[in-house]
Structures are given as C-alpha cells and as structure tokens.
Amino acid sequence: MKTLALAAALVTAAIAAPALAQTPAPAADAAAGKISVETTPIGDIIKNEKAKAALEKALPEITQFYDQIATMTLAQVAPMSQGAIDDAKLKALQADFDSIKSRPSLPLVGWVASPKVSGVGKSRPGSEPFDRFPHPSGVRLPH
C-alpha cells in the first residue's frame, strides 16, 4: 500500500516538477562533489554508485521513478511522497551521503616514458617496442 502511495506521489511530483521553482546547487557543493538531499538532483545522485546504493537501500521503490524525478531533489519529492520520505529519512540519507568519500579529481598528465633499466642511455634488450615488433618492410627505425 505504501508503494502505491509513493508511486502516486512520485507521478504527481513528475507532473508538477516543471511548475516548481528549483534552486540551483551551490557552486561550492558542486565543485567539491558533495551530495545533498536539499540541492543535488536525483539524476546526479544516481550517477554516483555508492550514493545510488544508499538511496535504493533506503527507498527501494524509487528505482522505477528515476526518469520522472531525475531533475528534482529528494527534499522536493519528500512532500509529495505521502510520508514515504520524511525528515528522519532525509537526515539518514544525508548522513549516508556525507560518509561517501568522493574520489579526488586527478590532474591530467601527459605520457611519461619509462626510465632506462641498465646504465646510462642503454635499455634492456627487447624492451623497445621496435625490437619486439619490427616494421614489416624490415626497416629498423632509429631509437
């Protein structure tokens, strides 16, 4: 019965979503990769596998409505969920989201050649790609 009530509420939320004024996520939260029940759209939450798992654990029936509520936040869906998403559940989800460590963005680095193995200017025999895979014409390319 609760699933039916949540389904009806989520369909209503999807229909009413364009009429709701959405507040954009604060730039600091977005830059830090922090997930918030207040500001992060559900579509962005489910892009993070750990956050998606936490959300589906707390609200298993929500999976069937992802396409309809993707642009809404959990806080916006809560009033229309007929009690399925209450303040306690929002606080628990926020605690779960806060415990998720976002992967730090790695700097882009160019390709780095491996160091020579034995001695200055000499490489281990067979370590050069040209030695292992000679040109079909038999021409050796300079190292």
N, CA, C and O atoms as CSV, one atom per row, in Angstrom:
chain,resi,resn,atom,element,x,y,z
A,1,MET,N,N,0.824,-1.189,0.000
A,1,MET,CA,C,0.000,0.000,0.000
A,1,MET,C,C,0.869,1.254,0.000
A,1,MET,O,O,0.569,2.244,-0.667
A,2,LYS,N,N,1.982,1.180,0.787
A,2,LYS,CA,C,2.873,2.318,0.848
A,2,LYS,C,C,3.531,2.559,-0.509
A,2,LYS,O,O,3.760,3.702,-0.906
A,3,THR,N,N,3.836,1.457,-1.222
A,3,THR,CA,C,4.447,1.572,-2.540
A,3,THR,C,C,3.489,2.256,-3.501
A,3,THR,O,O,3.907,3.093,-4.302
A,4,LEU,N,N,2.205,1.908,-3.431
A,4,LEU,CA,C,1.205,2.523,-4.297
A,4,LEU,C,C,1.079,4.012,-3.990
A,4,LEU,O,O,0.941,4.830,-4.899
A,5,ALA,N,N,1.126,4.354,-2.717
A,5,ALA,CA,C,1.034,5.758,-2.327
A,5,ALA,C,C,2.258,6.529,-2.811
A,5,ALA,O,O,2.142,7.657,-3.290
A,6,LEU,N,N,3.451,5.901,-2.681
A,6,LEU,CA,C,4.670,6.553,-3.152
A,6,LEU,C,C,4.634,6.707,-4.666
A,6,LEU,O,O,5.060,7.730,-5.201
A,7,ALA,N,N,4.128,5.696,-5.351
A,7,ALA,CA,C,4.043,5.747,-6.810
A,7,ALA,C,C,3.142,6.906,-7.251
A,7,ALA,O,O,3.490,7.665,-8.155
A,8,ALA,N,N,2.005,7.027,-6.613
A,8,ALA,CA,C,1.084,8.106,-6.958
A,8,ALA,C,C,1.715,9.472,-6.671
A,8,ALA,O,O,1.572,10.412,-7.452
A,9,ALA,N,N,2.405,9.561,-5.553
A,9,ALA,CA,C,3.040,10.823,-5.198
A,9,ALA,C,C,4.155,11.181,-6.162
A,9,ALA,O,O,4.312,12.344,-6.535
A,10,LEU,N,N,4.925,10.188,-6.564
A,10,LEU,CA,C,6.033,10.455,-7.479
A,10,LEU,C,C,5.540,10.820,-8.869
A,10,LEU,O,O,6.145,11.657,-9.538
A,11,VAL,N,N,4.451,10.206,-9.312
A,11,VAL,CA,C,3.870,10.581,-10.602
A,11,VAL,C,C,3.364,12.013,-10.529
A,11,VAL,O,O,3.564,12.795,-11.458
A,12,THR,N,N,2.718,12.354,-9.440
A,12,THR,CA,C,2.255,13.725,-9.241
A,12,THR,C,C,3.441,14.681,-9.217
A,12,THR,O,O,3.377,15.775,-9.779
A,13,ALA,N,N,4.520,14.264,-8.567
A,13,ALA,CA,C,5.718,15.097,-8.500
A,13,ALA,C,C,6.310,15.310,-9.885
A,13,ALA,O,O,6.775,16.403,-10.209
A,14,ALA,N,N,6.291,14.272,-10.693
A,14,ALA,CA,C,6.847,14.390,-12.043
A,14,ALA,C,C,6.022,15.348,-12.894
A,14,ALA,O,O,6.563,16.093,-13.712
A,15,ILE,N,N,4.730,15.321,-12.697
A,15,ILE,CA,C,3.859,16.214,-13.457
A,15,ILE,C,C,4.029,17.651,-12.968
A,15,ILE,O,O,4.015,18.588,-13.766
A,16,ALA,N,N,4.188,17.819,-11.670
A,16,ALA,CA,C,4.293,19.149,-11.084
A,16,ALA,C,C,5.717,19.704,-11.121
A,16,ALA,O,O,5.926,20.880,-10.824
A,17,ALA,N,N,6.690,18.881,-11.478
A,17,ALA,CA,C,8.099,19.290,-11.432
A,17,ALA,C,C,8.389,20.574,-12.206
A,17,ALA,O,O,9.082,21.441,-11.674
A,18,PRO,N,N,7.900,20.739,-13.421
A,18,PRO,CA,C,8.213,21.983,-14.127
A,18,PRO,C,C,7.651,23.221,-13.436
A,18,PRO,O,O,8.205,24.312,-13.572
A,19,ALA,N,N,6.574,23.061,-12.709
A,19,ALA,CA,C,5.960,24.212,-12.052
A,19,ALA,C,C,6.716,24.629,-10.795
A,19,ALA,O,O,6.563,25.754,-10.319
A,20,LEU,N,N,7.527,23.726,-10.259
A,20,LEU,CA,C,8.250,24.034,-9.026
A,20,LEU,C,C,9.482,24.873,-9.343
A,20,LEU,O,O,10.171,24.632,-10.334
A,21,ALA,N,N,9.745,25.834,-8.512
A,21,ALA,CA,C,10.966,26.624,-8.674
A,21,ALA,C,C,12.096,25.844,-8.039
A,21,ALA,O,O,12.054,25.520,-6.852
A,22,GLN,N,N,13.104,25.546,-8.835
A,22,GLN,CA,C,14.227,24.782,-8.315
A,22,GLN,C,C,15.381,25.723,-8.021
A,22,GLN,O,O,15.702,26.619,-8.801
A,23,THR,N,N,15.988,25.488,-6.875
A,23,THR,CA,C,17.155,26.289,-6.542
A,23,THR,C,C,18.383,25.561,-7.055
A,23,THR,O,O,18.518,24.357,-6.840
A,24,PRO,N,N,19.274,26.263,-7.724
A,24,PRO,CA,C,20.468,25.601,-8.231
A,24,PRO,C,C,21.393,25.201,-7.090
A,24,PRO,O,O,21.397,25.828,-6.030
A,25,ALA,N,N,22.167,24.163,-7.316
A,25,ALA,CA,C,23.106,23.700,-6.299
A,25,ALA,C,C,24.178,24.753,-6.075
A,25,ALA,O,O,24.654,25.368,-7.030
A,26,PRO,N,N,24.560,24.964,-4.831
A,26,PRO,CA,C,25.622,25.926,-4.577
A,26,PRO,C,C,26.896,25.501,-5.287
A,26,PRO,O,O,27.195,24.310,-5.380
A,27,ALA,N,N,27.639,26.467,-5.781
A,27,ALA,CA,C,28.846,26.167,-6.552
A,27,ALA,C,C,29.871,25.411,-5.718
A,27,ALA,O,O,30.571,24.541,-6.237
A,28,ALA,N,N,29.968,25.732,-4.433
A,28,ALA,CA,C,30.950,25.062,-3.584
A,28,ALA,C,C,30.632,23.575,-3.449
A,28,ALA,O,O,31.533,22.740,-3.518
A,29,ASP,N,N,29.356,23.241,-3.258
A,29,ASP,CA,C,28.970,21.837,-3.144
A,29,ASP,C,C,29.213,21.104,-4.448
A,29,ASP,O,O,29.705,19.976,-4.444
A,30,ALA,N,N,28.879,21.722,-5.549
A,30,ALA,CA,C,29.057,21.078,-6.842
A,30,ALA,C,C,30.532,20.875,-7.144
A,30,ALA,O,O,30.928,19.829,-7.658
A,31,ALA,N,N,31.344,21.871,-6.826
A,31,ALA,CA,C,32.772,21.757,-7.099
A,31,ALA,C,C,33.420,20.693,-6.219
A,31,ALA,O,O,34.339,19.996,-6.649
A,32,ALA,N,N,32.936,20.575,-4.993
A,32,ALA,CA,C,33.521,19.607,-4.074
A,32,ALA,C,C,32.987,18.202,-4.309
A,32,ALA,O,O,33.526,17.239,-3.762
A,33,GLY,N,N,31.943,18.070,-5.109
A,33,GLY,CA,C,31.372,16.756,-5.353
A,33,GLY,C,C,30.505,16.285,-4.199
A,33,GLY,O,O,30.212,15.094,-4.088
A,34,LYS,N,N,30.092,17.208,-3.339
A,34,LYS,CA,C,29.285,16.870,-2.171
A,34,LYS,C,C,27.837,16.641,-2.589
A,34,LYS,O,O,27.274,17.423,-3.355
A,35,ILE,N,N,27.244,15.576,-2.086
A,35,ILE,CA,C,25.858,15.245,-2.413
A,35,ILE,C,C,24.967,15.727,-1.282
A,35,ILE,O,O,25.251,15.486,-0.109
A,36,SER,N,N,23.887,16.410,-1.641
A,36,SER,CA,C,22.972,16.962,-0.656
A,36,SER,C,C,21.538,16.587,-1.008
A,36,SER,O,O,21.151,16.621,-2.176
A,37,VAL,N,N,20.754,16.230,-0.001
A,37,VAL,CA,C,19.336,15.933,-0.234
A,37,VAL,C,C,18.572,17.211,-0.570
A,37,VAL,O,O,17.491,17.156,-1.156
A,38,GLU,N,N,19.133,18.358,-0.199
A,38,GLU,CA,C,18.473,19.645,-0.427
A,38,GLU,C,C,18.747,20.223,-1.812
A,38,GLU,O,O,17.875,20.859,-2.402
A,39,THR,N,N,19.956,20.004,-2.335
A,39,THR,CA,C,20.345,20.718,-3.551
A,39,THR,C,C,20.731,19.839,-4.736
A,39,THR,O,O,20.732,20.314,-5.871
A,40,THR,N,N,21.055,18.578,-4.502
A,40,THR,CA,C,21.525,17.721,-5.591
A,40,THR,C,C,20.349,17.027,-6.269
A,40,THR,O,O,19.589,16.326,-5.601
A,41,PRO,N,N,20.181,17.202,-7.574
A,41,PRO,CA,C,19.111,16.493,-8.279
A,41,PRO,C,C,19.309,14.977,-8.201
A,41,PRO,O,O,20.440,14.490,-8.179
A,42,ILE,N,N,18.215,14.250,-8.158
A,42,ILE,CA,C,18.267,12.792,-8.043
A,42,ILE,C,C,19.036,12.192,-9.219
A,42,ILE,O,O,19.727,11.186,-9.060
A,43,GLY,N,N,18.919,12.803,-10.394
A,43,GLY,CA,C,19.664,12.328,-11.551
A,43,GLY,C,C,21.165,12.374,-11.327
A,43,GLY,O,O,21.891,11.521,-11.836
A,44,ASP,N,N,21.643,13.366,-10.567
A,44,ASP,CA,C,23.067,13.447,-10.249
A,44,ASP,C,C,23.441,12.481,-9.129
A,44,ASP,O,O,24.549,11.945,-9.113
A,45,ILE,N,N,22.527,12.261,-8.200
A,45,ILE,CA,C,22.791,11.325,-7.098
A,45,ILE,C,C,23.019,9.923,-7.642
A,45,ILE,O,O,23.933,9.224,-7.203
A,46,ILE,N,N,22.188,9.508,-8.600
A,46,ILE,CA,C,22.303,8.135,-9.090
A,46,ILE,C,C,23.492,7.927,-10.023
A,46,ILE,O,O,23.762,6.796,-10.426
A,47,LYS,N,N,24.203,8.987,-10.372
A,47,LYS,CA,C,25.432,8.833,-11.156
A,47,LYS,C,C,26.579,8.340,-10.282
A,47,LYS,O,O,27.549,7.775,-10.787
A,48,ASN,N,N,26.469,8.550,-8.985
A,48,ASN,CA,C,27.461,8.064,-8.026
A,48,ASN,C,C,26.984,6.709,-7.515
A,48,ASN,O,O,25.933,6.623,-6.880
A,49,GLU,N,N,27.741,5.655,-7.785
A,49,GLU,CA,C,27.299,4.295,-7.466
A,49,GLU,C,C,27.033,4.096,-5.971
A,49,GLU,O,O,26.065,3.431,-5.603
A,50,LYS,N,N,27.870,4.656,-5.119
A,50,LYS,CA,C,27.684,4.491,-3.668
A,50,LYS,C,C,26.449,5.252,-3.187
A,50,LYS,O,O,25.697,4.755,-2.349
A,51,ALA,N,N,26.245,6.445,-3.714
A,51,ALA,CA,C,25.062,7.222,-3.332
A,51,ALA,C,C,23.796,6.555,-3.842
A,51,ALA,O,O,22.777,6.537,-3.151
A,52,LYS,N,N,23.856,6.007,-5.046
A,52,LYS,CA,C,22.707,5.294,-5.615
A,52,LYS,C,C,22.362,4.085,-4.758
A,52,LYS,O,O,21.188,3.821,-4.500
A,53,ALA,N,N,23.380,3.349,-4.314
A,53,ALA,CA,C,23.147,2.181,-3.463
A,53,ALA,C,C,22.502,2.580,-2.140
A,53,ALA,O,O,21.595,1.900,-1.660
A,54,ALA,N,N,22.967,3.680,-1.548
A,54,ALA,CA,C,22.389,4.154,-0.290
A,54,ALA,C,C,20.938,4.585,-0.486
A,54,ALA,O,O,20.084,4.306,0.355
A,55,LEU,N,N,20.665,5.265,-1.595
A,55,LEU,CA,C,19.305,5.718,-1.889
A,55,LEU,C,C,18.361,4.531,-2.106
A,55,LEU,O,O,17.245,4.510,-1.586
A,56,GLU,N,N,18.821,3.551,-2.876
A,56,GLU,CA,C,17.967,2.386,-3.156
A,56,GLU,C,C,17.789,1.498,-1.941
A,56,GLU,O,O,16.786,0.791,-1.831
A,57,LYS,N,N,18.751,1.524,-1.025
A,57,LYS,CA,C,18.593,0.762,0.215
A,57,LYS,C,C,17.517,1.403,1.089
A,57,LYS,O,O,16.702,0.709,1.699
A,58,ALA,N,N,17.525,2.734,1.141
A,58,ALA,CA,C,16.540,3.447,1.964
A,58,ALA,C,C,15.162,3.474,1.310
A,58,ALA,O,O,14.146,3.404,2.001
A,59,LEU,N,N,15.121,3.577,-0.023
A,59,LEU,CA,C,13.857,3.686,-0.760
A,59,LEU,C,C,13.888,2.753,-1.981
A,59,LEU,O,O,14.086,3.220,-3.103
A,60,PRO,N,N,13.695,1.448,-1.778
A,60,PRO,CA,C,13.807,0.508,-2.903
A,60,PRO,C,C,12.823,0.789,-4.037
A,60,PRO,O,O,13.124,0.510,-5.197
A,61,GLU,N,N,11.660,1.334,-3.717
A,61,GLU,CA,C,10.644,1.556,-4.748
A,61,GLU,C,C,10.924,2.782,-5.616
A,61,GLU,O,O,10.209,3.014,-6.591
A,62,ILE,N,N,11.929,3.555,-5.289
A,62,ILE,CA,C,12.207,4.781,-6.042
A,62,ILE,C,C,12.810,4.493,-7.420
A,62,ILE,O,O,12.744,5.340,-8.311
A,63,THR,N,N,13.390,3.317,-7.598
A,63,THR,CA,C,14.095,3.000,-8.852
A,63,THR,C,C,13.191,3.129,-10.077
A,63,THR,O,O,13.653,3.524,-11.148
A,64,GLN,N,N,11.926,2.802,-9.929
A,64,GLN,CA,C,11.026,2.845,-11.089
A,64,GLN,C,C,10.639,4.263,-11.499
A,64,GLN,O,O,10.007,4.456,-12.538
A,65,PHE,N,N,11.015,5.261,-10.690
A,65,PHE,CA,C,10.627,6.642,-10.981
A,65,PHE,C,C,11.807,7.546,-11.320
A,65,PHE,O,O,11.642,8.761,-11.423
A,66,TYR,N,N,12.995,6.969,-11.493
A,66,TYR,CA,C,14.174,7.792,-11.761
A,66,TYR,C,C,13.978,8.722,-12.951
A,66,TYR,O,O,14.358,9.892,-12.892
A,67,ASP,N,N,13.399,8.223,-14.011
A,67,ASP,CA,C,13.245,9.056,-15.205
A,67,ASP,C,C,12.265,10.212,-14.981
A,67,ASP,O,O,12.375,11.250,-15.633
A,68,GLN,N,N,11.323,10.040,-14.076
A,68,GLN,CA,C,10.310,11.073,-13.844
A,68,GLN,C,C,10.760,12.136,-12.843
A,68,GLN,O,O,10.303,13.277,-12.903
A,69,ILE,N,N,11.651,11.768,-11.926
A,69,ILE,CA,C,12.040,12.698,-10.860
A,69,ILE,C,C,13.522,13.059,-10.918
A,69,ILE,O,O,14.065,13.580,-9.944
A,70,ALA,N,N,14.174,12.795,-12.025
A,70,ALA,CA,C,15.621,12.993,-12.139
A,70,ALA,C,C,16.037,14.447,-11.919
A,70,ALA,O,O,17.131,14.704,-11.417
A,71,THR,N,N,15.190,15.386,-12.282
A,71,THR,CA,C,15.562,16.802,-12.136
A,71,THR,C,C,15.200,17.377,-10.766
A,71,THR,O,O,15.537,18.523,-10.469
A,72,MET,N,N,14.530,16.605,-9.948
A,72,MET,CA,C,14.111,17.074,-8.630
A,72,MET,C,C,15.079,16.611,-7.557
A,72,MET,O,O,15.788,15.621,-7.737
A,73,THR,N,N,15.109,17.329,-6.442
A,73,THR,CA,C,15.911,16.910,-5.296
A,73,THR,C,C,15.046,16.036,-4.391
A,73,THR,O,O,13.822,16.015,-4.522
A,74,LEU,N,N,15.683,15.325,-3.482
A,74,LEU,CA,C,14.925,14.495,-2.542
A,74,LEU,C,C,14.035,15.360,-1.652
A,74,LEU,O,O,12.932,14.952,-1.288
A,75,ALA,N,N,14.512,16.544,-1.306
A,75,ALA,CA,C,13.714,17.448,-0.473
A,75,ALA,C,C,12.457,17.910,-1.209
A,75,ALA,O,O,11.427,18.148,-0.579
A,76,GLN,N,N,12.528,18.040,-2.526
A,76,GLN,CA,C,11.360,18.444,-3.301
A,76,GLN,C,C,10.370,17.291,-3.470
A,76,GLN,O,O,9.163,17.520,-3.542
A,77,VAL,N,N,10.864,16.071,-3.533
A,77,VAL,CA,C,9.995,14.909,-3.697
A,77,VAL,C,C,9.322,14.542,-2.369
A,77,VAL,O,O,8.205,14.024,-2.363
A,78,ALA,N,N,9.994,14.808,-1.254
A,78,ALA,CA,C,9.502,14.397,0.065
A,78,ALA,C,C,8.068,14.824,0.374
A,78,ALA,O,O,7.297,13.981,0.832
A,79,PRO,N,N,7.657,16.078,0.154
A,79,PRO,CA,C,6.292,16.456,0.495
A,79,PRO,C,C,5.230,15.729,-0.328
A,79,PRO,O,O,4.079,15.613,0.092
A,80,MET,N,N,5.623,15.248,-1.487
A,80,MET,CA,C,4.672,14.567,-2.364
A,80,MET,C,C,4.692,13.052,-2.203
A,80,MET,O,O,3.957,12.341,-2.889
A,81,SER,N,N,5.539,12.553,-1.289
A,81,SER,CA,C,5.698,11.103,-1.145
A,81,SER,C,C,4.722,10.484,-0.158
A,81,SER,O,O,4.802,9.284,0.106
A,82,GLN,N,N,3.826,11.250,0.383
A,82,GLN,CA,C,2.813,10.787,1.337
A,82,GLN,C,C,3.437,10.036,2.508
A,82,GLN,O,O,2.945,8.986,2.922
A,83,GLY,N,N,4.524,10.586,3.031
A,83,GLY,CA,C,5.158,10.032,4.226
A,83,GLY,C,C,6.257,9.024,3.962
A,83,GLY,O,O,6.959,8.632,4.894
A,84,ALA,N,N,6.429,8.592,2.726
A,84,ALA,CA,C,7.487,7.620,2.434
A,84,ALA,C,C,8.869,8.233,2.631
A,84,ALA,O,O,9.811,7.539,3.015
A,85,ILE,N,N,8.991,9.539,2.367
A,85,ILE,CA,C,10.252,10.245,2.594
A,85,ILE,C,C,9.973,11.340,3.617
A,85,ILE,O,O,9.450,12.401,3.278
A,86,ASP,N,N,10.323,11.072,4.860
A,86,ASP,CA,C,10.096,12.055,5.922
A,86,ASP,C,C,11.428,12.694,6.319
A,86,ASP,O,O,12.473,12.362,5.759
A,87,ASP,N,N,11.385,13.607,7.283
A,87,ASP,CA,C,12.593,14.312,7.703
A,87,ASP,C,C,13.653,13.360,8.247
A,87,ASP,O,O,14.844,13.544,7.998
A,88,ALA,N,N,13.223,12.352,8.984
A,88,ALA,CA,C,14.179,11.388,9.544
A,88,ALA,C,C,14.891,10.632,8.428
A,88,ALA,O,O,16.098,10.403,8.507
A,89,LYS,N,N,14.155,10.245,7.389
A,89,LYS,CA,C,14.761,9.524,6.270
A,89,LYS,C,C,15.704,10.435,5.491
A,89,LYS,O,O,16.763,9.994,5.043
A,90,LEU,N,N,15.326,11.708,5.326
A,90,LEU,CA,C,16.202,12.664,4.655
A,90,LEU,C,C,17.507,12.858,5.438
A,90,LEU,O,O,18.587,12.917,4.851
A,91,LYS,N,N,17.396,12.958,6.775
A,91,LYS,CA,C,18.596,13.121,7.598
A,91,LYS,C,C,19.476,11.878,7.531
A,91,LYS,O,O,20.701,11.986,7.475
A,92,ALA,N,N,18.861,10.703,7.536
A,92,ALA,CA,C,19.631,9.449,7.436
A,92,ALA,C,C,20.330,9.351,6.085
A,92,ALA,O,O,21.492,8.952,6.007
A,93,LEU,N,N,19.613,9.718,5.019
A,93,LEU,CA,C,20.227,9.702,3.689
A,93,LEU,C,C,21.367,10.711,3.597
A,93,LEU,O,O,22.406,10.419,3.006
A,94,GLN,N,N,21.181,11.892,4.175
A,94,GLN,CA,C,22.242,12.895,4.152
A,94,GLN,C,C,23.473,12.386,4.900
A,94,GLN,O,O,24.603,12.617,4.469
A,95,ALA,N,N,23.254,11.691,6.023
A,95,ALA,CA,C,24.381,11.112,6.769
A,95,ALA,C,C,25.102,10.066,5.910
A,95,ALA,O,O,26.332,10.002,5.906
A,96,ASP,N,N,24.333,9.250,5.186
A,96,ASP,CA,C,24.941,8.264,4.283
A,96,ASP,C,C,25.733,8.963,3.185
A,96,ASP,O,O,26.851,8.555,2.872
A,97,PHE,N,N,25.162,10.010,2.599
A,97,PHE,CA,C,25.845,10.742,1.529
A,97,PHE,C,C,27.118,11.413,2.051
A,97,PHE,O,O,28.132,11.458,1.355
A,98,ASP,N,N,27.057,11.930,3.275
A,98,ASP,CA,C,28.230,12.586,3.856
A,98,ASP,C,C,29.362,11.594,4.118
A,98,ASP,O,O,30.535,11.966,4.092
A,99,SER,N,N,29.011,10.342,4.368
A,99,SER,CA,C,30.040,9.339,4.649
A,99,SER,C,C,30.719,8.842,3.376
A,99,SER,O,O,31.759,8.186,3.441
A,100,ILE,N,N,30.139,9.150,2.228
A,100,ILE,CA,C,30.729,8.730,0.955
A,100,ILE,C,C,31.872,9.677,0.621
A,100,ILE,O,O,31.689,10.891,0.528
A,101,LYS,N,N,33.029,9.107,0.445
A,101,LYS,CA,C,34.179,9.924,0.081
A,101,LYS,C,C,34.215,10.033,-1.427
A,101,LYS,O,O,34.300,9.027,-2.132
A,102,SER,N,N,34.151,11.249,-1.915
A,102,SER,CA,C,34.218,11.426,-3.360
A,102,SER,C,C,35.661,11.258,-3.800
A,102,SER,O,O,36.594,11.651,-3.101
A,103,ARG,N,N,35.820,10.673,-4.959
A,103,ARG,CA,C,37.149,10.431,-5.495
A,103,ARG,C,C,37.734,11.771,-5.914
A,103,ARG,O,O,37.107,12.508,-6.676
A,104,PRO,N,N,38.931,12.097,-5.424
A,104,PRO,CA,C,39.509,13.377,-5.819
A,104,PRO,C,C,39.822,13.378,-7.301
A,104,PRO,O,O,40.216,12.359,-7.871
A,105,SER,N,N,39.646,14.516,-7.906
A,105,SER,CA,C,39.947,14.587,-9.324
A,105,SER,C,C,41.459,14.568,-9.502
A,105,SER,O,O,42.188,15.285,-8.817
A,106,LEU,N,N,41.909,13.751,-10.417
A,106,LEU,CA,C,43.331,13.610,-10.658
A,106,LEU,C,C,43.766,14.607,-11.723
A,106,LEU,O,O,43.029,14.871,-12.673
A,107,PRO,N,N,44.947,15.153,-11.565
A,107,PRO,CA,C,45.415,16.083,-12.594
A,107,PRO,C,C,45.703,15.325,-13.884
A,107,PRO,O,O,46.126,14.169,-13.865
A,108,LEU,N,N,45.469,15.991,-14.984
A,108,LEU,CA,C,45.772,15.370,-16.263
A,108,LEU,C,C,47.265,15.486,-16.505
A,108,LEU,O,O,47.835,16.576,-16.453
A,109,VAL,N,N,47.879,14.366,-16.767
A,109,VAL,CA,C,49.307,14.348,-17.021
A,109,VAL,C,C,49.550,13.692,-18.369
A,109,VAL,O,O,48.804,12.816,-18.805
A,110,GLY,N,N,50.598,14.135,-19.004
A,110,GLY,CA,C,50.958,13.553,-20.290
A,110,GLY,C,C,51.621,12.202,-20.113
A,110,GLY,O,O,51.890,11.766,-18.994
A,111,TRP,N,N,51.874,11.563,-21.208
A,111,TRP,CA,C,52.516,10.264,-21.180
A,111,TRP,C,C,53.957,10.449,-20.753
A,111,TRP,O,O,54.633,11.367,-21.215
A,112,VAL,N,N,54.429,9.580,-19.873
A,112,VAL,CA,C,55.791,9.642,-19.392
A,112,VAL,C,C,56.491,8.356,-19.781
A,112,VAL,O,O,55.995,7.263,-19.507
A,113,ALA,N,N,57.639,8.485,-20.418
A,113,ALA,CA,C,58.399,7.312,-20.822
A,113,ALA,C,C,59.000,6.637,-19.601
A,113,ALA,O,O,59.346,7.300,-18.623
A,114,SER,N,N,59.120,5.332,-19.660
A,114,SER,CA,C,59.724,4.612,-18.551
A,114,SER,C,C,61.227,4.860,-18.549
A,114,SER,O,O,61.828,5.061,-19.605
A,115,PRO,N,N,61.832,4.846,-17.368
A,115,PRO,CA,C,63.263,5.112,-17.299
A,115,PRO,C,C,64.070,3.966,-17.904
A,115,PRO,O,O,63.590,2.836,-18.004
A,116,LYS,N,N,65.287,4.273,-18.302
A,116,LYS,CA,C,66.184,3.243,-18.813
A,116,LYS,C,C,66.504,2.280,-17.680
A,116,LYS,O,O,66.608,2.682,-16.522
A,117,VAL,N,N,66.658,1.008,-18.022
A,117,VAL,CA,C,66.804,-0.007,-16.992
A,117,VAL,C,C,68.245,-0.204,-16.552
A,117,VAL,O,O,68.525,-0.181,-15.353
A,118,SER,N,N,69.174,-0.399,-17.499
A,118,SER,CA,C,70.524,-0.730,-17.078
A,118,SER,C,C,71.515,0.262,-17.681
A,118,SER,O,O,71.811,0.205,-18.874
A,119,GLY,N,N,72.008,1.138,-16.880
A,119,GLY,CA,C,73.032,2.059,-17.329
A,119,GLY,C,C,72.476,3.292,-18.001
A,119,GLY,O,O,71.283,3.399,-18.287
A,120,VAL,N,N,73.379,4.212,-18.241
A,120,VAL,CA,C,73.002,5.477,-18.842
A,120,VAL,C,C,72.851,5.293,-20.343
A,120,VAL,O,O,73.770,4.825,-21.014
A,121,GLY,N,N,71.697,5.660,-20.861
A,121,GLY,CA,C,71.476,5.620,-22.293
A,121,GLY,C,C,71.258,4.239,-22.874
A,121,GLY,O,O,71.081,4.099,-24.084
A,122,LYS,N,N,71.267,3.228,-22.041
A,122,LYS,CA,C,71.060,1.874,-22.543
A,122,LYS,C,C,69.737,1.353,-22.004
A,122,LYS,O,O,69.348,1.680,-20.882
A,123,SER,N,N,69.057,0.558,-22.785
A,123,SER,CA,C,67.820,-0.045,-22.314
A,123,SER,C,C,67.975,-1.553,-22.318
A,123,SER,O,O,68.858,-2.100,-22.980
A,124,ARG,N,N,67.128,-2.201,-21.590
A,124,ARG,CA,C,67.155,-3.652,-21.520
A,124,ARG,C,C,66.844,-4.212,-22.901
A,124,ARG,O,O,65.935,-3.702,-23.556
A,125,PRO,N,N,67.545,-5.228,-23.375
A,125,PRO,CA,C,67.263,-5.794,-24.687
A,125,PRO,C,C,65.821,-6.290,-24.761
A,125,PRO,O,O,65.322,-6.954,-23.853
A,126,GLY,N,N,65.184,-5.953,-25.848
A,126,GLY,CA,C,63.798,-6.385,-26.042
A,126,GLY,C,C,62.780,-5.475,-25.407
A,126,GLY,O,O,61.579,-5.719,-25.527
A,127,SER,N,N,63.235,-4.407,-24.717
A,127,SER,CA,C,62.279,-3.535,-24.050
A,127,SER,C,C,61.731,-2.462,-24.972
A,127,SER,O,O,60.697,-1.860,-24.681
A,128,GLU,N,N,62.407,-2.221,-26.070
A,128,GLU,CA,C,61.922,-1.227,-27.014
A,128,GLU,C,C,60.826,-1.841,-27.877
A,128,GLU,O,O,60.955,-2.986,-28.310
A,129,PRO,N,N,59.757,-1.105,-28.133
A,129,PRO,CA,C,58.689,-1.667,-28.955
A,129,PRO,C,C,59.149,-1.992,-30.361
A,129,PRO,O,O,58.593,-2.881,-31.007
A,130,PHE,N,N,60.174,-1.271,-30.850
A,130,PHE,CA,C,60.659,-1.533,-32.198
A,130,PHE,C,C,61.411,-2.855,-32.266
A,130,PHE,O,O,61.454,-3.488,-33.321
A,131,ASP,N,N,62.001,-3.276,-31.162
A,131,ASP,CA,C,62.724,-4.543,-31.144
A,131,ASP,C,C,61.751,-5.724,-31.172
A,131,ASP,O,O,62.010,-6.732,-31.830
A,132,ARG,N,N,60.644,-5.597,-30.463
A,132,ARG,CA,C,59.686,-6.696,-30.398
A,132,ARG,C,C,58.809,-6.773,-31.631
A,132,ARG,O,O,58.419,-7.862,-32.053
A,133,PHE,N,N,58.500,-5.638,-32.203
A,133,PHE,CA,C,57.596,-5.617,-33.347
A,133,PHE,C,C,58.251,-4.839,-34.487
A,133,PHE,O,O,57.962,-3.659,-34.680
A,134,PRO,N,N,59.136,-5.500,-35.242
A,134,PRO,CA,C,59.808,-4.785,-36.323
A,134,PRO,C,C,58.839,-4.398,-37.422
A,134,PRO,O,O,57.776,-4.996,-37.589
A,135,HIS,N,N,59.235,-3.388,-38.159
A,135,HIS,CA,C,58.442,-2.928,-39.287
A,135,HIS,C,C,58.362,-4.020,-40.341
A,135,HIS,O,O,59.364,-4.689,-40.593
A,136,PRO,N,N,57.201,-4.227,-40.969
A,136,PRO,CA,C,57.065,-5.306,-41.950
A,136,PRO,C,C,58.061,-5.223,-43.115
A,136,PRO,O,O,58.396,-6.246,-43.712
A,137,SER,N,N,58.526,-4.040,-43.434
A,137,SER,CA,C,59.459,-3.911,-44.542
A,137,SER,C,C,60.874,-4.281,-44.145
A,137,SER,O,O,61.747,-4.383,-45.007
A,138,GLY,N,N,61.119,-4.485,-42.864
A,138,GLY,CA,C,62.436,-4.839,-42.375
A,138,GLY,C,C,63.277,-3.642,-42.030
A,138,GLY,O,O,64.407,-3.795,-41.566
A,139,VAL,N,N,62.751,-2.446,-42.246
A,139,VAL,CA,C,63.494,-1.234,-41.940
A,139,VAL,C,C,63.478,-1.016,-40.435
A,139,VAL,O,O,62.420,-1.021,-39.805
A,140,ARG,N,N,64.668,-0.825,-39.863
A,140,ARG,CA,C,64.718,-0.543,-38.418
A,140,ARG,C,C,64.617,0.961,-38.203
A,140,ARG,O,O,65.322,1.740,-38.845
A,141,LEU,N,N,63.770,1.343,-37.332
A,141,LEU,CA,C,63.614,2.754,-37.026
A,141,LEU,C,C,64.617,3.132,-35.949
A,141,LEU,O,O,64.880,2.329,-35.054
A,142,PRO,N,N,65.180,4.322,-36.007
A,142,PRO,CA,C,66.179,4.714,-35.003
A,142,PRO,C,C,65.521,4.900,-33.632
A,142,PRO,O,O,64.350,5.264,-33.523
A,143,HIS,N,N,66.304,4.641,-32.611
A,143,HIS,CA,C,65.808,4.808,-31.239
A,143,HIS,C,C,66.094,6.195,-30.771
A,143,HIS,O,O,65.759,6.547,-29.640
